[in-house]
Each structure stands twice: as C-alpha cells, then as structure tokens.
Amino acid sequence: MDKLDTISDVITSDSETEDTPTVLSDLLPGARARIVRVHGRGETTRRIVDMGVTRGALIVVEKVAPLGDPMEVKIKGYHLSLRRSEASKITVDPV
C-alpha cells in the first residue's frame, strides 16, 4: 500500500509541474506563452507594461542572442528586445 501511495504522489506531482508558470527568460526561441504577471516596480517595469506586456497577452520568443542577452520577442504584432534581467521579471504560462 505504501508503495502505491508513493507512486501516485509522484504521478500527481509530475502533472502539477506541467501547469506551473515560468519566467520569460527561461523560454527558448519558438516558444509561445501567455503573460501571467509582470513583477517589479520602477521606470523600467512601467515602460515594459506601456509597451503592451500585460496580463493575458500572447508572447512568442523570436530570437535569443548568442550570449543569451538580449532576447527578441513578438507581442501584439510587433518585435520587442528585452534584457534577460527584464525578462526574468515576467511570469508566463507556456502555451
């Protein structure tokens, strides 16, 4: 009985991790996601939100520079380059 309980716990925890949000900076080129939240305060965060990076918006990672910074994303029909530090403050749900 204990062994079966342990196996079901592993299966449950694996399926739960599939739906957990991640940060934009972890996505690879070609990945699509929906924005869950933009974290942070200050001028930079406000400008990112002003450019259309808002909750519910669909975002596609177009390119990532060879050293990983910056990354180019497509959102609401236009291309936007973000620093990795900025992208790490954007929580997304992969689609």
Backbone as JSON Lines, residues from 0, in Angstrom:
{"i":0,"aa":"M","n":[0.81,-1.19,0.0],"ca":[0.0,0.0,0.0],"c":[0.86,1.25,0.0]}
{"i":1,"aa":"D","n":[1.91,1.27,0.81],"ca":[2.77,2.44,0.88],"c":[3.44,2.72,-0.46]}
{"i":2,"aa":"K","n":[3.82,1.64,-1.15],"ca":[4.48,1.81,-2.44],"c":[3.53,2.43,-3.46]}
{"i":3,"aa":"L","n":[2.28,1.99,-3.47],"ca":[1.29,2.56,-4.39],"c":[1.03,4.03,-4.08]}
{"i":4,"aa":"D","n":[0.96,4.37,-2.81],"ca":[0.75,5.76,-2.44],"c":[1.9,6.63,-2.93]}
{"i":5,"aa":"T","n":[3.11,6.13,-2.8],"ca":[4.28,6.88,-3.23],"c":[4.26,7.09,-4.74]}
{"i":6,"aa":"I","n":[3.91,6.05,-5.5],"ca":[3.85,6.17,-6.95],"c":[2.79,7.18,-7.36]}
{"i":7,"aa":"S","n":[1.63,7.14,-6.74],"ca":[0.58,8.1,-7.1],"c":[0.99,9.52,-6.74]}
{"i":8,"aa":"D","n":[1.76,9.69,-5.66],"ca":[2.25,11.01,-5.31],"c":[3.21,11.55,-6.38]}
{"i":9,"aa":"V","n":[4.05,10.68,-6.91],"ca":[5.0,11.09,-7.95],"c":[4.25,11.48,-9.21]}
{"i":10,"aa":"I","n":[3.27,10.68,-9.6],"ca":[2.49,10.99,-10.8],"c":[1.75,12.31,-10.63]}
{"i":11,"aa":"T","n":[1.15,12.52,-9.48],"ca":[0.43,13.77,-9.22],"c":[1.36,14.96,-9.27]}
{"i":12,"aa":"S","n":[2.53,14.85,-8.64],"ca":[3.44,15.98,-8.62],"c":[3.99,16.28,-10.0]}
{"i":13,"aa":"D","n":[4.19,15.26,-10.85],"ca":[4.65,15.49,-12.22],"c":[3.61,16.24,-13.02]}
{"i":14,"aa":"S","n":[2.35,15.88,-12.9],"ca":[1.32,16.56,-13.68],"c":[1.09,17.98,-13.18]}
{"i":15,"aa":"E","n":[1.32,18.23,-11.91],"ca":[1.15,19.57,-11.38],"c":[2.23,20.51,-11.88]}
{"i":16,"aa":"T","n":[3.44,20.01,-12.09],"ca":[4.53,20.88,-12.53],"c":[4.37,21.33,-13.97]}
{"i":17,"aa":"E","n":[3.59,20.59,-14.78],"ca":[3.39,20.98,-16.17],"c":[2.63,22.3,-16.29]}
{"i":18,"aa":"D","n":[1.76,22.58,-15.32],"ca":[0.92,23.76,-15.4],"c":[1.46,24.94,-14.61]}
{"i":19,"aa":"T","n":[2.62,24.79,-13.99],"ca":[3.15,25.89,-13.2],"c":[3.77,26.94,-14.11]}
{"i":20,"aa":"P","n":[3.52,28.21,-13.82],"ca":[4.1,29.27,-14.63],"c":[5.63,29.31,-14.52]}
{"i":21,"aa":"T","n":[6.26,29.85,-15.53],"ca":[7.71,30.02,-15.56],"c":[8.01,31.47,-15.91]}
{"i":22,"aa":"V","n":[9.28,31.81,-15.98],"ca":[9.64,33.18,-16.35],"c":[10.02,33.21,-17.83]}
{"i":23,"aa":"L","n":[9.83,34.36,-18.44],"ca":[10.07,34.54,-19.87],"c":[11.52,34.24,-20.24]}
{"i":24,"aa":"S","n":[12.45,34.58,-19.38],"ca":[13.87,34.38,-19.69],"c":[14.26,32.91,-19.84]}
{"i":25,"aa":"D","n":[13.42,31.98,-19.35],"ca":[13.71,30.55,-19.46],"c":[13.24,29.92,-20.77]}
{"i":26,"aa":"L","n":[12.45,30.66,-21.55],"ca":[11.91,30.1,-22.79],"c":[12.94,30.14,-23.92]}
{"i":27,"aa":"L","n":[12.82,29.17,-24.81],"ca":[13.72,29.07,-25.96],"c":[13.06,29.68,-27.19]}
{"i":28,"aa":"P","n":[13.85,30.0,-28.22],"ca":[13.27,30.55,-29.45],"c":[12.19,29.63,-30.02]}
{"i":29,"aa":"G","n":[11.1,30.24,-30.44],"ca":[9.97,29.5,-30.98],"c":[8.89,29.21,-29.95]}
{"i":30,"aa":"A","n":[9.21,29.38,-28.68],"ca":[8.24,29.09,-27.62],"c":[7.17,30.17,-27.57]}
{"i":31,"aa":"R","n":[5.95,29.73,-27.26],"ca":[4.81,30.65,-27.13],"c":[4.31,30.57,-25.7]}
{"i":32,"aa":"A","n":[3.86,31.7,-25.17],"ca":[3.37,31.72,-23.8],"c":[2.38,32.86,-23.62]}
{"i":33,"aa":"R","n":[1.6,32.76,-22.57],"ca":[0.67,33.82,-22.21],"c":[1.2,34.46,-20.93]}
{"i":34,"aa":"I","n":[1.2,35.78,-20.88],"ca":[1.74,36.51,-19.73],"c":[0.8,36.37,-18.55]}
{"i":35,"aa":"V","n":[1.37,36.01,-17.41],"ca":[0.61,35.86,-16.18],"c":[0.76,37.11,-15.31]}
{"i":36,"aa":"R","n":[2.01,37.61,-15.21],"ca":[2.25,38.76,-14.34],"c":[3.59,39.41,-14.68]}
{"i":37,"aa":"V","n":[3.64,40.72,-14.52],"ca":[4.9,41.46,-14.66],"c":[5.27,41.93,-13.26]}
{"i":38,"aa":"H","n":[6.4,41.43,-12.76],"ca":[6.85,41.75,-11.4],"c":[7.74,42.99,-11.42]}
{"i":39,"aa":"G","n":[7.86,43.62,-10.28],"ca":[8.79,44.73,-10.15],"c":[8.1,46.07,-10.11]}
{"i":40,"aa":"R","n":[8.9,47.06,-9.78],"ca":[8.42,48.43,-9.7],"c":[9.44,49.32,-10.39]}
{"i":41,"aa":"G","n":[9.05,50.52,-10.63],"ca":[10.0,51.46,-11.19],"c":[9.75,51.78,-12.64]}
{"i":42,"aa":"E","n":[10.62,52.62,-13.14],"ca":[10.5,53.16,-14.5],"c":[10.55,52.07,-15.57]}
{"i":43,"aa":"T","n":[11.48,51.14,-15.44],"ca":[11.64,50.09,-16.46],"c":[10.39,49.22,-16.53]}
{"i":44,"aa":"T","n":[9.89,48.79,-15.4],"ca":[8.69,47.95,-15.39],"c":[7.5,48.7,-15.97]}
{"i":45,"aa":"R","n":[7.36,49.96,-15.64],"ca":[6.24,50.76,-16.17],"c":[6.34,50.86,-17.69]}
{"i":46,"aa":"R","n":[7.54,51.05,-18.2],"ca":[7.71,51.16,-19.67],"c":[7.42,49.83,-20.36]}
{"i":47,"aa":"I","n":[7.81,48.74,-19.74],"ca":[7.52,47.43,-20.32],"c":[6.01,47.22,-20.41]}
{"i":48,"aa":"V","n":[5.3,47.57,-19.36],"ca":[3.84,47.46,-19.37],"c":[3.24,48.41,-20.41]}
{"i":49,"aa":"D","n":[3.77,49.61,-20.51],"ca":[3.28,50.58,-21.5],"c":[3.47,50.07,-22.93]}
{"i":50,"aa":"M","n":[4.45,49.21,-23.16],"ca":[4.71,48.68,-24.5],"c":[3.82,47.48,-24.82]}
{"i":51,"aa":"G","n":[2.89,47.14,-23.92],"ca":[1.93,46.08,-24.22],"c":[2.18,44.76,-23.54]}
{"i":52,"aa":"V","n":[3.2,44.69,-22.71],"ca":[3.48,43.45,-21.99],"c":[2.56,43.43,-20.77]}
{"i":53,"aa":"T","n":[1.34,42.93,-20.99],"ca":[0.32,42.93,-19.96],"c":[-0.26,41.53,-19.76]}
{"i":54,"aa":"R","n":[-0.92,41.34,-18.65],"ca":[-1.51,40.04,-18.32],"c":[-2.44,39.57,-19.43]}
{"i":55,"aa":"G","n":[-2.26,38.31,-19.82],"ca":[-3.11,37.71,-20.84],"c":[-2.6,37.84,-22.26]}
{"i":56,"aa":"A","n":[-1.63,38.68,-22.5],"ca":[-1.1,38.86,-23.85],"c":[-0.28,37.64,-24.28]}
{"i":57,"aa":"L","n":[-0.42,37.25,-25.53],"ca":[0.34,36.14,-26.08],"c":[1.7,36.66,-26.52]}
{"i":58,"aa":"I","n":[2.75,35.94,-26.17],"ca":[4.12,36.36,-26.49],"c":[4.86,35.19,-27.12]}
{"i":59,"aa":"V","n":[5.66,35.47,-28.14],"ca":[6.44,34.45,-28.84],"c":[7.91,34.85,-28.79]}
{"i":60,"aa":"V","n":[8.77,33.92,-28.38],"ca":[10.21,34.2,-28.36],"c":[10.73,33.99,-29.78]}
{"i":61,"aa":"E","n":[11.23,35.06,-30.39],"ca":[11.73,35.01,-31.76],"c":[13.2,34.59,-31.8]}
{"i":62,"aa":"K","n":[14.04,35.31,-31.05],"ca":[15.49,35.05,-31.06],"c":[16.07,35.31,-29.68]}
{"i":63,"aa":"V","n":[17.19,34.65,-29.43],"ca":[17.99,34.93,-28.24],"c":[19.42,35.13,-28.71]}
{"i":64,"aa":"A","n":[20.05,36.2,-28.26],"ca":[21.42,36.5,-28.67],"c":[22.35,35.35,-28.26]}
{"i":65,"aa":"P","n":[23.48,35.19,-28.95],"ca":[24.4,34.08,-28.67],"c":[24.82,33.97,-27.2]}
{"i":66,"aa":"L","n":[24.98,35.08,-26.53],"ca":[25.36,35.02,-25.12],"c":[24.14,35.1,-24.2]}
{"i":67,"aa":"G","n":[22.94,35.04,-24.79],"ca":[21.71,35.0,-24.01],"c":[21.09,36.33,-23.66]}
{"i":68,"aa":"D","n":[21.72,37.42,-24.05],"ca":[21.2,38.73,-23.68],"c":[21.46,39.7,-24.81]}
{"i":69,"aa":"P","n":[20.51,40.36,-25.41],"ca":[19.08,40.38,-25.1],"c":[18.33,39.27,-25.83]}
{"i":70,"aa":"M","n":[17.02,39.24,-25.63],"ca":[16.18,38.32,-26.37],"c":[15.11,39.12,-27.1]}
{"i":71,"aa":"E","n":[14.74,38.63,-28.29],"ca":[13.73,39.31,-29.08],"c":[12.43,38.53,-29.0]}
{"i":72,"aa":"V","n":[11.35,39.23,-28.66],"ca":[10.04,38.6,-28.56],"c":[9.06,39.33,-29.48]}
{"i":73,"aa":"K","n":[7.99,38.64,-29.82],"ca":[6.93,39.26,-30.62],"c":[5.69,39.28,-29.74]}
{"i":74,"aa":"I","n":[5.11,40.47,-29.59],"ca":[3.92,40.64,-28.78],"c":[3.01,41.66,-29.44]}
{"i":75,"aa":"K","n":[1.74,41.31,-29.55],"ca":[0.73,42.21,-30.14],"c":[1.15,42.74,-31.51]}
{"i":76,"aa":"G","n":[1.82,41.88,-32.31],"ca":[2.15,42.25,-33.68],"c":[3.45,43.0,-33.89]}
{"i":77,"aa":"Y","n":[4.2,43.27,-32.85],"ca":[5.48,43.95,-33.05],"c":[6.6,43.25,-32.29]}
{"i":78,"aa":"H","n":[7.83,43.53,-32.67],"ca":[9.0,42.92,-32.07],"c":[9.55,43.82,-30.97]}
{"i":79,"aa":"L","n":[9.98,43.19,-29.9],"ca":[10.5,43.9,-28.74],"c":[11.73,43.17,-28.23]}
{"i":80,"aa":"S","n":[12.8,43.91,-27.97],"ca":[14.0,43.32,-27.38],"c":[14.0,43.6,-25.89]}
{"i":81,"aa":"L","n":[14.26,42.55,-25.11],"ca":[14.29,42.67,-23.66],"c":[15.61,42.13,-23.12]}
{"i":82,"aa":"R","n":[16.13,42.77,-22.11],"ca":[17.29,42.23,-21.41],"c":[16.84,40.99,-20.64]}
{"i":83,"aa":"R","n":[17.77,40.09,-20.4],"ca":[17.45,38.88,-19.64],"c":[16.93,39.25,-18.25]}
{"i":84,"aa":"S","n":[17.49,40.28,-17.64],"ca":[17.04,40.7,-16.3],"c":[15.59,41.19,-16.34]}
{"i":85,"aa":"E","n":[15.2,41.84,-17.42],"ca":[13.81,42.3,-17.57],"c":[12.88,41.11,-17.82]}
{"i":86,"aa":"A","n":[13.31,40.19,-18.67],"ca":[12.51,39.01,-18.99],"c":[12.31,38.1,-17.78]}
{"i":87,"aa":"S","n":[13.27,38.11,-16.86],"ca":[13.15,37.25,-15.68],"c":[12.09,37.77,-14.71]}
{"i":88,"aa":"K","n":[11.61,38.98,-14.91],"ca":[10.57,39.54,-14.05],"c":[9.17,39.35,-14.63]}
{"i":89,"aa":"I","n":[9.09,38.66,-15.77],"ca":[7.81,38.44,-16.43],"c":[7.44,36.97,-16.29]}
{"i":90,"aa":"T","n":[6.39,36.68,-15.53],"ca":[5.91,35.32,-15.34],"c":[4.98,34.97,-16.49]}
{"i":91,"aa":"V","n":[5.22,33.8,-17.1],"ca":[4.41,33.37,-18.24],"c":[3.92,31.94,-18.03]}
{"i":92,"aa":"D","n":[2.9,31.6,-18.79],"ca":[2.36,30.25,-18.8],"c":[2.52,29.72,-20.22]}
{"i":93,"aa":"P","n":[3.46,28.78,-20.45],"ca":[3.69,28.27,-21.81],"c":[2.41,27.72,-22.43]}
{"i":94,"aa":"V","n":[2.24,27.99,-23.71],"ca":[1.04,27.55,-24.44],"c":[1.37,26.32,-25.24]}
